[in-house]
């Protein structure tokens, strides 16, 4: 007897994989029989997947197929891969020229996620890792991504997100946060003035796509004294590399 029991998640993944490779839309009974999953369990999983639009049930045949959401997710994964590959050479150049750790962040739902990080050998290791997340209100990259959202979406996010306090410098007042975001748009970059970690300052700027939308934030992080000493030149360097990435993503100045 097999002592390990498949979890519901494992079975759901198997069902999605089966539907992805099936040459025709499939009935519930065929799915359960092929994957050796009881019909009752199969039904419950299918209904959950259907609820989240990962699959669709065609009527009146009651045959299942992958839903539009799966194609959206697939396209999103491909887009992220494209963004990362286009950014890496310029991030390496940024780290080399600035002497600081470079970071590429994207917004997902209500958080900042680090898509790529290039560490500098001249600096202590950053406490953020690829795939890790932070609230939008404190890190420079989060401020950029929040500030450049369409006005209506920005207002909704600013109203709903939790303004998490990390240090005594973190902005947790919504009115002050709104003023900070306006400042970010006006000057074209954001600062994290020891708002996540004391002793560490970050600068971030927007990366644009072919539709002139902000698709990511490029930034550097390092020792506060060193960053502030070289602030003007560092901002120019980050903006230069962010523009190069934007061009790779299809952005045009005109």
ZITA-V729868 format. One record per backbone hydrogen bond with DSSP energy under -0.5 kcal/mol. CO is the residue of the C=O (numbers start at 1). NH is the residue of the N-H. Records with the same first field share a line. If there is no record, write none. Layout:
CO = NH, NH
This chain:
1 = 3
7 = 11
8 = 12
9 = 13
10 = 14
11 = 15
12 = 16
13 = 17
14 = 18
15 = 19
16 = 20
17 = 21
18 = 22
26 = 64
27 = 31
28 = 32
29 = 33
30 = 34
31 = 35
32 = 36, 37
38 = 42
39 = 43
40 = 44
41 = 45
42 = 46
43 = 47
44 = 48
45 = 49
46 = 50
47 = 51
48 = 52
49 = 54, 55
50 = 53
53 = 69
54 = 67
56 = 58, 65
58 = 62, 63
62 = 28
63 = 58
64 = 26
65 = 56
67 = 70, 71
68 = 72
69 = 73
70 = 74
71 = 75
72 = 76
73 = 77
74 = 78
75 = 79
76 = 80
77 = 81
78 = 82
79 = 83
80 = 84
81 = 85
82 = 86
83 = 87
84 = 88
85 = 89
87 = 90, 91
88 = 92
89 = 93
90 = 94
91 = 95
92 = 96
93 = 97
94 = 98
95 = 99
101 = 221
102 = 118
103 = 219
104 = 115, 116
105 = 217
106 = 113
108 = 110, 111
110 = 136
111 = 108
112 = 134
113 = 106, 115
114 = 131
116 = 104
117 = 119
118 = 102
120 = 123
129 = 132
132 = 114
134 = 112
135 = 139
139 = 143
140 = 144
141 = 145
142 = 146
143 = 147
144 = 148
146 = 149
150 = 154
151 = 155
152 = 156
153 = 157
154 = 158
155 = 159
156 = 160
157 = 161
161 = 163
162 = 164
164 = 166
167 = 170
170 = 172
172 = 174
173 = 177
174 = 178
175 = 179
176 = 180
177 = 181
178 = 182
179 = 183
180 = 184
181 = 185
182 = 186
183 = 187
184 = 188, 189
190 = 204
191 = 193
192 = 194, 202
195 = 166, 167
197 = 200
199 = 224
200 = 194
201 = 222
202 = 192
203 = 220
204 = 190
205 = 218
207 = 215, 216
209 = 212
213 = 209, 215
216 = 207
217 = 105
218 = 205
219 = 103
220 = 203
221 = 101
222 = 201
223 = 227
224 = 228
225 = 229
226 = 230
228 = 231
230 = 234
231 = 235
232 = 236
233 = 237
234 = 238
235 = 239
236 = 240
237 = 241
238 = 242
239 = 243
240 = 244
241 = 245
242 = 246
243 = 247
244 = 248
245 = 249
246 = 251
247 = 250
249 = 210
